[in-house]
């Protein structure tokens, strides 16, 4: 008489909404967990979900609000559906932006002080307040009609803040956003916020602009370090400081970079809307170089929308403006847009439009023209160039570009790390190629997250 083996007990799937989205995303349960954990980490929340956790979700369990928000954002990015809500995942409706955390309300200096303290002290960020509330961000309020009348102040302090910003910007270029971000936050809290509260007179608007430029750098560094929710709030603070000073160029600069952040995270409609808001803020103001910078972002965003004609038309307009630019690039810190920058924007647009070979050529041209101090940017674009060459079927080109990156181990940039991981995963089928093997050994030393 044989022994009857009882099959393992399995619980039926009851959350069909989540199951459907997982199939649409073409994710395994382990991949779902990994992506949710990664989104949470961007917001300063540590989650340790695995494939078994996702199995529990499918059979009826519901994660805590932090997990719900991270999962919703992960599926938004994967599926290109920024309107997705937690209800679409079969869970209770949880707002991504919690009440009381409206980025556009409250005293801008008090908000900046609290934000800098949170960043400096590495406080656990409430995910529901930071998970890229792009719906709020695209509803950008108009600038005030009448900025506050200036009072007495100190112009020497303005120059000191700007000089410090230049130093921090150089460190960011060399070593990535994760290298000195805490120092920037500390400087904002200890030095800049008191100056904002005490400066009066003709120097007051200049101080708000100087503070806005440093806050913009803090936002860029946070995004580069993978803290996208924090970066979002820094960018919003930059807009508000610009409005206090009546500086439309700084306002446009922050909105333009918010558009770039949205594009990197797969929110194509919000990227387009934010790029258009940047152009509207700038109007006919700003130098030709700054207008080219914003126009190129509009072109990239339209590429993400799949509109080839609009994308290429805007990029041609950006090129024409850049050719007419007569300002010295280094004199415009927040609008430092050069030919290699346009090459990068063109490559990003072409890649979204499906022209991998064209994207690869423009990425490579951008990488080749970068200055030696732009180590982080060169590594980021180089990794993107290698991926584009791979997609275009040019394996040797991809390996050659990667080998040209040099030593990037000391660059603290989550974006660089992410692009390197994507590249190494993409060329796995070609590991027997000697150049690919050499490049893979080189990039294996890049730290992961």
Secondary structure, DSSP 8 states (H G I E B T S, - for coil): ---------------HHHHHHHHHHT--HHHHHHHHHHHHHHTT------HHHHHHHHTT----HHHHHHHHHHHHHHHT-TT--GGGGTS----SS-TT--TTSS-HHHHHHHHHHHHHTT----GGGTS--HHHHHS-----SS--------HHHHHHHHHHHHHHHHHHHHH-TTSSHHHHHHHIIIIIHHHHHH--TTHHHHHHHHHHHHHHHHHHHHHHTT-HHHHHHHHHHHHHHHHHHT-HHHHHHHHHHHHHHHHHTT-HHHHHHHHHHHHHHHTT-S-HHHHHHHHHHHHHHHHHTT-HHHHHHHHHHHHHHHHH--S-GGG-GGG---HHHHHHHHHHHHHHTT-HHHHHHHHHHHHHH--TT-HHHHHHHHHHHHHHHHHTT-HHHHHHHHHTT---TT---HHHHHHHHHHHHHTGGGTTSHHHHHHHHHHTTS---
